[in-house]
Amino acid sequence: MNTSEQSGTATRPGARGTERSAARRAELIAIGRKLFADRPYDALSMDDIARHARVAKGLIYYYFHSKRGYYLAIVHDSVATLVSFAASGHELPPVERLQRTIDGYLRYAEHNQAAFRAIVSGGVGFDAEVQAIRDSVREVIVQTLAEGSYGRAGIPPLARMGLLAWVCSVEGATLDWISHPELPRESMCALLVRTLGGTLRAIEELDPSCRAPGPARRAV
């Protein structure tokens, strides 16, 4: 018995196969991000996808079962990365965390433009599952903003709607920004931080139980 087997660290053939399969699946998702960002969902057939990916069509069916399954896997993967970027920095003071959340969101959009467009713009019309994925992203970001602003995720309906309206406006502004990047990211971030400050103050005026954080008033 060799040393690796004695120590229990030998790589099993099945494990190697699983790693290769996961890597292949991730590669196909990366290709799909670019394809669906540049073309409408209905404009791409499975033959088109296979040709661009330089694989047999059967391989895509093997991993994703259908074109819709492939698209949903792309959106799920993109969402997980975006949420991770936007919701980081739990250890920071509230105002710094808000700024980090906004900057992380913009950084993700700037460096992963195809994936960001896939999340925000979609491509399968009124597909309920895709809409649910997008809604879940918005809710996570709203909760992150609520925790940074009020120290809690559970907030009254008016405050939630105010933050959600701000998030939806940021989606549209960010889509335009990555297409026409005249503003440096730092300037775009500062602008969004200030508009968030205005939203927080408007929420407080309408619902005094949701006070805008004091430092945030001065920062924005």
DRENPA-3360 file (N, C-alpha, C; in nm, 2 decimals, always signed):
BEGIN
1 = MNTSEQSG = +0.09/-0.12/+0.00/+0.00/+0.00/+0.00/+0.09/+0.12/+0.00 ~ +0.06/+0.22/-0.09/+0.15/+0.34/-0.09/+0.11/+0.44/+0.02 ~ +0.19/+0.54/+0.03/+0.17/+0.64/+0.14/+0.04/+0.71/+0.13 ~ +0.00/+0.75/+0.01/-0.13/+0.82/+0.00/-0.25/+0.74/+0.04 ~ -0.24/+0.61/+0.01/-0.35/+0.52/+0.04/-0.35/+0.50/+0.19 ~ -0.23/+0.48/+0.25/-0.22/+0.47/+0.40/-0.28/+0.59/+0.47 ~ -0.26/+0.71/+0.42/-0.31/+0.83/+0.49/-0.45/+0.86/+0.45 ~ -0.51/+0.79/+0.36/-0.65/+0.81/+0.32/-0.67/+0.93/+0.23;
9 = TATRPGAR = -0.56/+0.97/+0.17/-0.57/+1.09/+0.08/-0.57/+1.06/-0.07 ~ -0.57/+0.93/-0.10/-0.57/+0.89/-0.24/-0.70/+0.94/-0.31 ~ -0.69/+0.99/-0.43/-0.81/+1.04/-0.50/-0.88/+0.93/-0.57 ~ -1.00/+0.91/-0.53/-1.08/+0.80/-0.59/-1.12/+0.84/-0.74 ~ -1.12/+0.74/-0.83/-1.16/+0.76/-0.97/-1.30/+0.84/-0.98 ~ -1.39/+0.80/-0.89/-1.52/+0.87/-0.89/-1.51/+1.01/-0.86 ~ -1.42/+1.05/-0.76/-1.40/+1.19/-0.72/-1.35/+1.27/-0.84 ~ -1.25/+1.20/-0.91/-1.19/+1.28/-1.02/-1.30/+1.30/-1.13;
17 = GTERSAAR = -1.38/+1.20/-1.15/-1.49/+1.22/-1.25/-1.58/+1.33/-1.21 ~ -1.62/+1.34/-1.08/-1.71/+1.44/-1.03/-1.65/+1.58/-1.05 ~ -1.52/+1.59/-1.02/-1.45/+1.72/-1.04/-1.45/+1.76/-1.19 ~ -1.42/+1.67/-1.27/-1.42/+1.70/-1.42/-1.56/+1.74/-1.46 ~ -1.66/+1.67/-1.42/-1.80/+1.70/-1.45/-1.84/+1.84/-1.41 ~ -1.80/+1.87/-1.28/-1.83/+2.00/-1.23/-1.76/+2.11/-1.31 ~ -1.64/+2.09/-1.34/-1.56/+2.19/-1.42/-1.62/+2.21/-1.56 ~ -1.67/+2.10/-1.62/-1.73/+2.10/-1.75/-1.86/+2.18/-1.75;
25 = RAELIAIG = -1.94/+2.15/-1.64/-2.07/+2.22/-1.63/-2.04/+2.37/-1.61 ~ -1.94/+2.41/-1.52/-1.91/+2.55/-1.50/-1.87/+2.62/-1.63 ~ -1.79/+2.55/-1.71/-1.75/+2.60/-1.84/-1.87/+2.63/-1.93 ~ -1.96/+2.54/-1.93/-2.08/+2.56/-2.02/-2.16/+2.68/-1.97 ~ -2.17/+2.69/-1.83/-2.25/+2.80/-1.78/-2.18/+2.93/-1.81 ~ -2.05/+2.94/-1.81/-1.97/+3.06/-1.84/-2.00/+3.10/-1.99 ~ -2.00/+3.00/-2.08/-2.03/+3.03/-2.22/-2.17/+3.08/-2.23 ~ -2.26/+3.01/-2.16/-2.40/+3.05/-2.17/-2.43/+3.19/-2.12;
33 = RKLFADRP = -2.36/+3.24/-2.02/-2.37/+3.38/-1.97/-2.36/+3.48/-2.09 ~ -2.25/+3.45/-2.16/-2.22/+3.55/-2.27/-2.32/+3.53/-2.39 ~ -2.36/+3.41/-2.42/-2.46/+3.39/-2.53/-2.59/+3.46/-2.50 ~ -2.65/+3.43/-2.38/-2.78/+3.48/-2.35/-2.78/+3.63/-2.32 ~ -2.66/+3.69/-2.28/-2.66/+3.83/-2.26/-2.66/+3.91/-2.39 ~ -2.61/+3.85/-2.50/-2.60/+3.91/-2.63/-2.72/+3.89/-2.72 ~ -2.80/+3.78/-2.69/-2.91/+3.75/-2.78/-3.03/+3.72/-2.70 ~ -3.15/+3.74/-2.75/-3.28/+3.71/-2.69/-3.28/+3.55/-2.67;
41 = YDALSMDD = -3.35/+3.51/-2.57/-3.36/+3.37/-2.53/-3.42/+3.29/-2.65 ~ -3.52/+3.34/-2.72/-3.58/+3.27/-2.83/-3.50/+3.27/-2.95 ~ -3.40/+3.35/-2.96/-3.31/+3.36/-3.08/-3.21/+3.25/-3.08 ~ -3.19/+3.18/-2.97/-3.09/+3.08/-2.96/-3.15/+2.94/-2.96 ~ -3.11/+2.86/-3.05/-3.15/+2.72/-3.04/-3.05/+2.63/-2.97 ~ -3.08/+2.51/-2.94/-2.98/+2.42/-2.88/-2.87/+2.40/-2.98 ~ -2.90/+2.39/-3.11/-2.79/+2.37/-3.21/-2.70/+2.49/-3.20 ~ -2.75/+2.61/-3.19/-2.67/+2.73/-3.19/-2.58/+2.73/-3.06;
49 = IARHARVA = -2.64/+2.69/-2.95/-2.56/+2.69/-2.83/-2.45/+2.59/-2.84 ~ -2.48/+2.47/-2.89/-2.38/+2.36/-2.90/-2.26/+2.41/-3.00 ~ -2.30/+2.48/-3.10/-2.20/+2.53/-3.20/-2.11/+2.63/-3.13 ~ -2.16/+2.72/-3.06/-2.08/+2.82/-3.00/-1.99/+2.76/-2.89 ~ -2.05/+2.66/-2.82/-1.97/+2.60/-2.71/-1.88/+2.49/-2.76 ~ -1.89/+2.46/-2.89/-1.80/+2.36/-2.96/-1.81/+2.22/-2.88 ~ -1.94/+2.19/-2.86/-1.97/+2.06/-2.79/-2.08/+1.99/-2.87 ~ -2.10/+1.86/-2.84/-2.22/+1.79/-2.90/-2.34/+1.84/-2.82;
57 = KGLIYYYF = -2.45/+1.86/-2.89/-2.58/+1.90/-2.83/-2.62/+1.81/-2.71 ~ -2.59/+1.68/-2.73/-2.63/+1.59/-2.63/-2.56/+1.62/-2.49 ~ -2.44/+1.68/-2.49/-2.37/+1.71/-2.37/-2.45/+1.81/-2.29 ~ -2.51/+1.91/-2.36/-2.58/+2.01/-2.29/-2.71/+1.95/-2.23 ~ -2.78/+1.86/-2.31/-2.89/+1.79/-2.26/-2.85/+1.71/-2.13 ~ -2.74/+1.65/-2.14/-2.69/+1.56/-2.03/-2.68/+1.64/-1.90 ~ -2.63/+1.76/-1.91/-2.61/+1.84/-1.78/-2.73/+1.92/-1.74 ~ -2.81/+1.97/-1.84/-2.92/+2.07/-1.81/-3.06/+2.02/-1.85;
65 = HSKRGYYL = -3.07/+1.91/-1.93/-3.19/+1.85/-1.97/-3.27/+1.93/-2.08 ~ -3.26/+2.06/-2.08/-3.33/+2.14/-2.18/-3.27/+2.28/-2.19 ~ -3.31/+2.36/-2.29/-3.26/+2.49/-2.30/-3.30/+2.58/-2.18 ~ -3.42/+2.56/-2.14/-3.47/+2.64/-2.02/-3.39/+2.60/-1.90 ~ -3.36/+2.47/-1.88/-3.28/+2.42/-1.77/-3.15/+2.48/-1.77 ~ -3.09/+2.49/-1.89/-2.96/+2.56/-1.91/-2.96/+2.70/-1.87 ~ -3.07/+2.77/-1.92/-3.08/+2.92/-1.89/-3.10/+2.94/-1.74 ~ -3.18/+2.86/-1.67/-3.20/+2.87/-1.53/-3.08/+2.84/-1.45;
73 = AIVHDSVA = -3.00/+2.75/-1.50/-2.87/+2.72/-1.43/-2.78/+2.84/-1.44 ~ -2.78/+2.91/-1.55/-2.70/+3.03/-1.57/-2.74/+3.14/-1.48 ~ -2.87/+3.16/-1.47/-2.92/+3.27/-1.38/-2.90/+3.24/-1.24 ~ -2.92/+3.11/-1.19/-2.89/+3.07/-1.06/-2.74/+3.10/-1.02 ~ -2.65/+3.06/-1.11/-2.51/+3.08/-1.08/-2.47/+3.22/-1.08 ~ -2.53/+3.30/-1.16/-2.50/+3.45/-1.16/-2.55/+3.51/-1.04 ~ -2.67/+3.47/-1.00/-2.74/+3.53/-0.88/-2.65/+3.50/-0.75 ~ -2.60/+3.38/-0.74/-2.52/+3.34/-0.62/-2.40/+3.43/-0.61;
81 = TLVSFAAS = -2.34/+3.46/-0.72/-2.22/+3.54/-0.72/-2.25/+3.68/-0.69 ~ -2.36/+3.74/-0.75/-2.39/+3.87/-0.72/-2.43/+3.90/-0.58 ~ -2.51/+3.81/-0.52/-2.55/+3.82/-0.38/-2.43/+3.82/-0.29 ~ -2.34/+3.73/-0.32/-2.21/+3.72/-0.24/-2.14/+3.85/-0.24 ~ -2.13/+3.92/-0.36/-2.06/+4.04/-0.37/-2.13/+4.15/-0.29 ~ -2.26/+4.16/-0.31/-2.34/+4.27/-0.26/-2.36/+4.26/-0.11 ~ -2.37/+4.14/-0.05/-2.40/+4.13/+0.09/-2.28/+4.11/+0.18 ~ -2.16/+4.13/+0.13/-2.04/+4.11/+0.22/-2.03/+4.23/+0.31;
89 = GHELPPVE = -1.94/+4.21/+0.41/-1.90/+4.32/+0.50/-1.99/+4.33/+0.63 ~ -2.03/+4.22/+0.68/-2.12/+4.22/+0.80/-2.05/+4.28/+0.92 ~ -1.92/+4.28/+0.92/-1.85/+4.33/+1.04/-1.83/+4.48/+1.04 ~ -1.87/+4.55/+0.94/-1.85/+4.69/+0.92/-1.96/+4.77/+0.99 ~ -1.93/+4.90/+1.03/-2.03/+4.99/+1.08/-2.14/+5.01/+0.97 ~ -2.26/+5.05/+1.01/-2.37/+5.05/+0.91/-2.35/+5.13/+0.79 ~ -2.29/+5.26/+0.80/-2.27/+5.34/+0.68/-2.17/+5.28/+0.59 ~ -2.06/+5.23/+0.65/-1.96/+5.16/+0.57/-2.01/+5.04/+0.50;
97 = RLQRTIDG = -2.10/+4.97/+0.57/-2.15/+4.85/+0.50/-2.25/+4.89/+0.39 ~ -2.32/+4.99/+0.40/-2.41/+5.04/+0.29/-2.32/+5.07/+0.17 ~ -2.22/+5.15/+0.20/-2.13/+5.19/+0.09/-2.06/+5.07/+0.02 ~ -2.02/+4.97/+0.11/-1.96/+4.85/+0.05/-2.06/+4.77/-0.03 ~ -2.18/+4.76/+0.02/-2.29/+4.69/-0.06/-2.31/+4.75/-0.20 ~ -2.32/+4.88/-0.20/-2.34/+4.95/-0.33/-2.21/+4.93/-0.42 ~ -2.10/+4.95/-0.36/-1.97/+4.94/-0.44/-1.96/+4.80/-0.49 ~ -1.99/+4.70/-0.41/-1.98/+4.56/-0.45/-2.07/+4.52/-0.56;
105 = YLRYAEHN = -2.19/+4.58/-0.55/-2.29/+4.56/-0.66/-2.24/+4.62/-0.79 ~ -2.19/+4.74/-0.79/-2.14/+4.80/-0.91/-2.01/+4.73/-0.96 ~ -1.92/+4.68/-0.87/-1.81/+4.61/-0.92/-1.85/+4.48/-0.99 ~ -1.95/+4.41/-0.93/-1.99/+4.29/-1.00/-2.05/+4.32/-1.13 ~ -2.13/+4.42/-1.15/-2.19/+4.46/-1.28/-2.08/+4.50/-1.38 ~ -1.98/+4.57/-1.33/-1.88/+4.62/-1.42/-1.79/+4.51/-1.47 ~ -1.76/+4.41/-1.38/-1.67/+4.30/-1.42/-1.74/+4.17/-1.47 ~ -1.87/+4.17/-1.46/-1.95/+4.05/-1.50/-2.07/+4.10/-1.58;
113 = QAAFRAIV = -2.05/+4.18/-1.68/-2.16/+4.25/-1.75/-2.26/+4.15/-1.81 ~ -2.21/+4.04/-1.87/-2.30/+3.95/-1.93/-2.39/+3.88/-1.83 ~ -2.33/+3.84/-1.72/-2.40/+3.78/-1.61/-2.51/+3.88/-1.55 ~ -2.46/+4.00/-1.53/-2.55/+4.10/-1.47/-2.68/+4.12/-1.57 ~ -2.65/+4.13/-1.70/-2.76/+4.15/-1.79/-2.85/+4.03/-1.79 ~ -2.80/+3.91/-1.77/-2.88/+3.79/-1.77/-2.97/+3.79/-1.65 ~ -2.92/+3.84/-1.53/-3.00/+3.85/-1.41/-3.11/+3.96/-1.43 ~ -3.08/+4.08/-1.47/-3.17/+4.19/-1.47/-3.26/+4.19/-1.59;
121 = SGGVGFDA = -3.20/+4.16/-1.71/-3.28/+4.17/-1.83/-3.36/+4.05/-1.86 ~ -3.31/+3.93/-1.81/-3.37/+3.81/-1.84/-3.37/+3.77/-1.99 ~ -3.47/+3.71/-2.04/-3.47/+3.66/-2.18/-3.57/+3.55/-2.21 ~ -3.65/+3.52/-2.11/-3.76/+3.42/-2.13/-3.90/+3.47/-2.10 ~ -3.91/+3.60/-2.13/-4.05/+3.66/-2.12/-4.09/+3.66/-1.97 ~ -4.21/+3.60/-1.95/-4.27/+3.61/-1.82/-4.26/+3.47/-1.75 ~ -4.15/+3.41/-1.77/-4.12/+3.28/-1.70/-4.13/+3.30/-1.55 ~ -4.22/+3.23/-1.48/-4.24/+3.26/-1.34/-4.11/+3.22/-1.25;
129 = EVQAIRDS = -4.04/+3.12/-1.29/-3.92/+3.08/-1.21/-3.81/+3.18/-1.23 ~ -3.79/+3.23/-1.35/-3.69/+3.33/-1.37/-3.73/+3.46/-1.29 ~ -3.85/+3.50/-1.29/-3.90/+3.62/-1.22/-3.88/+3.59/-1.07 ~ -3.90/+3.47/-1.02/-3.88/+3.44/-0.88/-3.74/+3.46/-0.84 ~ -3.65/+3.41/-0.93/-3.50/+3.43/-0.90/-3.46/+3.57/-0.89 ~ -3.51/+3.66/-0.98/-3.48/+3.80/-0.98/-3.54/+3.86/-0.85 ~ -3.66/+3.82/-0.82/-3.72/+3.88/-0.70/-3.64/+3.84/-0.57 ~ -3.59/+3.72/-0.57/-3.51/+3.68/-0.46/-3.38/+3.76/-0.44;
137 = VREVIVQT = -3.32/+3.80/-0.55/-3.20/+3.89/-0.55/-3.24/+4.02/-0.49 ~ -3.35/+4.08/-0.54/-3.39/+4.21/-0.48/-3.42/+4.20/-0.33 ~ -3.48/+4.09/-0.29/-3.52/+4.08/-0.15/-3.39/+4.07/-0.06 ~ -3.29/+4.00/-0.11/-3.16/+3.98/-0.04/-3.10/+4.12/-0.02 ~ -3.10/+4.20/-0.13/-3.03/+4.33/-0.13/-3.11/+4.42/-0.04 ~ -3.25/+4.42/-0.05/-3.33/+4.50/+0.04/-3.30/+4.46/+0.19 ~ -3.29/+4.34/+0.22/-3.26/+4.29/+0.36/-3.12/+4.34/+0.40 ~ -3.03/+4.34/+0.31/-2.89/+4.39/+0.34/-2.89/+4.54/+0.37;
145 = LAEGSYGR = -2.97/+4.61/+0.29/-2.98/+4.75/+0.31/-3.05/+4.78/+0.44 ~ -3.15/+4.70/+0.47/-3.23/+4.72/+0.60/-3.14/+4.70/+0.72 ~ -3.06/+4.59/+0.71/-2.97/+4.56/+0.82/-2.87/+4.67/+0.84 ~ -2.82/+4.72/+0.73/-2.72/+4.83/+0.73/-2.78/+4.96/+0.78 ~ -2.90/+4.99/+0.75/-2.97/+5.11/+0.78/-3.03/+5.11/+0.92 ~ -3.10/+5.00/+0.95/-3.18/+5.00/+1.07/-3.14/+4.89/+1.17 ~ -3.04/+4.81/+1.13/-2.99/+4.71/+1.23/-3.08/+4.59/+1.23 ~ -3.17/+4.57/+1.14/-3.26/+4.46/+1.14/-3.31/+4.44/+0.99;
153 = AGIPPLAR = -3.34/+4.31/+0.96/-3.40/+4.28/+0.83/-3.55/+4.30/+0.83 ~ -3.62/+4.27/+0.94/-3.76/+4.29/+0.95/-3.80/+4.43/+0.96 ~ -3.86/+4.49/+0.86/-3.89/+4.63/+0.86/-4.04/+4.65/+0.81 ~ -4.10/+4.76/+0.85/-4.24/+4.79/+0.81/-4.26/+4.79/+0.65 ~ -4.38/+4.76/+0.61/-4.40/+4.76/+0.46/-4.36/+4.89/+0.39 ~ -4.38/+5.00/+0.45/-4.34/+5.13/+0.38/-4.19/+5.13/+0.36 ~ -4.12/+5.10/+0.46/-3.97/+5.10/+0.45/-3.92/+5.00/+0.35 ~ -3.98/+4.88/+0.35/-3.94/+4.78/+0.25/-3.97/+4.83/+0.11;
161 = MGLLAWVC = -4.09/+4.89/+0.09/-4.12/+4.94/-0.05/-4.03/+5.05/-0.09 ~ -3.99/+5.14/+0.00/-3.90/+5.24/-0.03/-3.77/+5.19/-0.08 ~ -3.71/+5.09/+0.00/-3.58/+5.03/-0.04/-3.59/+4.95/-0.17 ~ -3.71/+4.88/-0.18/-3.72/+4.81/-0.31/-3.73/+4.90/-0.43 ~ -3.80/+5.01/-0.42/-3.81/+5.11/-0.53/-3.67/+5.16/-0.56 ~ -3.59/+5.18/-0.46/-3.45/+5.23/-0.48/-3.37/+5.12/-0.55 ~ -3.38/+5.00/-0.51/-3.31/+4.89/-0.57/-3.35/+4.87/-0.72 ~ -3.48/+4.88/-0.75/-3.52/+4.87/-0.89/-3.47/+4.98/-0.98;
169 = SVEGATLD = -3.46/+5.10/-0.92/-3.41/+5.21/-1.00/-3.26/+5.19/-1.02 ~ -3.19/+5.13/-0.92/-3.04/+5.11/-0.93/-3.02/+5.01/-1.04 ~ -3.10/+4.91/-1.06/-3.09/+4.81/-1.16/-3.09/+4.87/-1.30 ~ -3.19/+4.96/-1.32/-3.19/+5.03/-1.45/-3.08/+5.12/-1.48 ~ -3.04/+5.20/-1.37/-2.93/+5.29/-1.39/-2.80/+5.21/-1.41 ~ -2.78/+5.10/-1.34/-2.66/+5.02/-1.36/-2.65/+4.96/-1.50 ~ -2.76/+4.91/-1.55/-2.76/+4.86/-1.69/-2.71/+4.97/-1.79 ~ -2.76/+5.09/-1.77/-2.72/+5.20/-1.86/-2.58/+5.23/-1.84;
177 = WISHPELP = -2.53/+5.23/-1.71/-2.39/+5.27/-1.68/-2.29/+5.17/-1.74 ~ -2.32/+5.04/-1.74/-2.22/+4.95/-1.80/-2.23/+4.95/-1.95 ~ -2.34/+5.00/-2.01/-2.34/+5.02/-2.15/-2.28/+5.15/-2.20 ~ -2.29/+5.26/-2.11/-2.23/+5.39/-2.14/-2.15/+5.43/-2.02 ~ -2.03/+5.38/-2.00/-1.95/+5.40/-1.87/-1.88/+5.53/-1.87 ~ -1.95/+5.64/-1.89/-1.88/+5.77/-1.88/-1.84/+5.80/-1.74 ~ -1.92/+5.76/-1.65/-1.89/+5.79/-1.50/-1.79/+5.69/-1.45 ~ -1.69/+5.73/-1.38/-1.61/+5.63/-1.30/-1.69/+5.56/-1.20;
185 = RESMCALL = -1.65/+5.44/-1.16/-1.73/+5.36/-1.07/-1.75/+5.44/-0.94 ~ -1.64/+5.51/-0.89/-1.64/+5.58/-0.77/-1.75/+5.69/-0.77 ~ -1.77/+5.76/-0.88/-1.87/+5.86/-0.90/-2.01/+5.80/-0.90 ~ -2.02/+5.69/-0.97/-2.15/+5.62/-0.97/-2.19/+5.58/-0.83 ~ -2.10/+5.52/-0.76/-2.12/+5.48/-0.62/-2.16/+5.59/-0.54 ~ -2.09/+5.70/-0.54/-2.13/+5.82/-0.46/-2.27/+5.87/-0.49 ~ -2.30/+5.87/-0.62/-2.44/+5.91/-0.66/-2.54/+5.82/-0.60 ~ -2.52/+5.69/-0.61/-2.62/+5.60/-0.56/-2.63/+5.61/-0.41;
193 = VRTLGGTL = -2.52/+5.63/-0.34/-2.52/+5.64/-0.19/-2.61/+5.76/-0.16 ~ -2.59/+5.87/-0.23/-2.67/+5.99/-0.20/-2.82/+5.97/-0.23 ~ -2.85/+5.91/-0.33/-2.99/+5.88/-0.36/-3.05/+5.79/-0.26 ~ -2.97/+5.69/-0.21/-3.02/+5.61/-0.10/-3.04/+5.69/+0.03 ~ -2.96/+5.79/+0.05/-2.98/+5.87/+0.17/-3.11/+5.95/+0.16 ~ -3.14/+6.00/+0.03/-3.27/+6.06/+0.01/-3.39/+5.97/+0.04 ~ -3.37/+5.84/-0.01/-3.48/+5.74/+0.02/-3.50/+5.72/+0.16 ~ -3.39/+5.70/+0.24/-3.39/+5.68/+0.38/-3.46/+5.79/+0.46;
201 = RAIEELDP = -3.43/+5.91/+0.41/-3.49/+6.03/+0.48/-3.64/+6.04/+0.45 ~ -3.68/+6.00/+0.32/-3.82/+6.00/+0.29/-3.90/+5.90/+0.36 ~ -3.83/+5.78/+0.38/-3.90/+5.67/+0.46/-3.92/+5.72/+0.61 ~ -3.82/+5.79/+0.66/-3.83/+5.84/+0.80/-3.95/+5.94/+0.81 ~ -3.96/+6.03/+0.71/-4.06/+6.13/+0.72/-4.20/+6.06/+0.72 ~ -4.22/+5.96/+0.65/-4.35/+5.89/+0.63/-4.37/+5.79/+0.75 ~ -4.26/+5.73/+0.80/-4.27/+5.64/+0.91/-4.16/+5.66/+1.01 ~ -4.19/+5.75/+1.11/-4.08/+5.79/+1.21/-4.02/+5.67/+1.28;
209 = SCRAPGPA = -4.08/+5.55/+1.28/-4.02/+5.44/+1.35/-3.90/+5.39/+1.28 ~ -3.88/+5.43/+1.15/-3.76/+5.39/+1.07/-3.67/+5.51/+1.06 ~ -3.60/+5.54/+1.16/-3.51/+5.65/+1.15/-3.39/+5.62/+1.06 ~ -3.35/+5.71/+0.97/-3.23/+5.70/+0.89/-3.11/+5.71/+0.99 ~ -3.01/+5.63/+0.97/-2.90/+5.63/+1.06/-2.83/+5.76/+1.06 ~ -2.79/+5.81/+1.18/-2.73/+5.95/+1.19/-2.61/+5.96/+1.10 ~ -2.51/+5.87/+1.11/-2.39/+5.89/+1.02/-2.43/+5.89/+0.87 ~ -2.53/+5.81/+0.84/-2.57/+5.81/+0.70/-2.62/+5.95/+0.65;
217 = RRAV = -2.69/+6.02/+0.74/-2.74/+6.15/+0.71/-2.62/+6.24/+0.67 ~ -2.51/+6.23/+0.75/-2.40/+6.32/+0.72/-2.32/+6.27/+0.60 ~ -2.32/+6.14/+0.57/-2.25/+6.08/+0.46/-2.32/+6.11/+0.33 ~ -2.45/+6.12/+0.33/-2.52/+6.13/+0.21/-2.58/+6.27/+0.20;
% end
